[in-house]
């Protein structure tokens, strides 16, 4: 799966649903397993917006860090999934649990929850060298 292709698709799908989206995923070439995990996370995040919230705005960014890459999905319209829900689903086989498992598979980490400003943020980080060692 390609992060760039998923980002383009996400922008079109969100626009078609009337959700204003800012998409910036220009972070360069990534190892294949990291690229697949990032693309899957993006797809799952967009699916979440369409199924479970009344979001009007969405920000999607992927950026290089000193050690790896960070993917961040931010939306308004928090859908009632508070911290207790996230804690109870963190090891499950779908949604946040699935994304957490995928991040761990490439020695990454995932953090998700409501921010103080009322927006929901999901951030996944992977250290490129750690991901290569895990493969």
URJO-V993503 format. One line per field, one symbol per residue. psi: psi as a letter, one per 30 degrees, with the letter a starting at -180 (. if undefined). Layout:
psi: ???
This chain:
psi: kkeeeeeeeeeeeeefggkkkkkjgigaklkeeeeeeeeeeeeeeeeeeeeglhkfkkkkkkkklefbkkkkkklahkggiaeeeeefffglglbeeeeeeeeefhhalkkklklfgflkkkkkkkkeeeeeef.
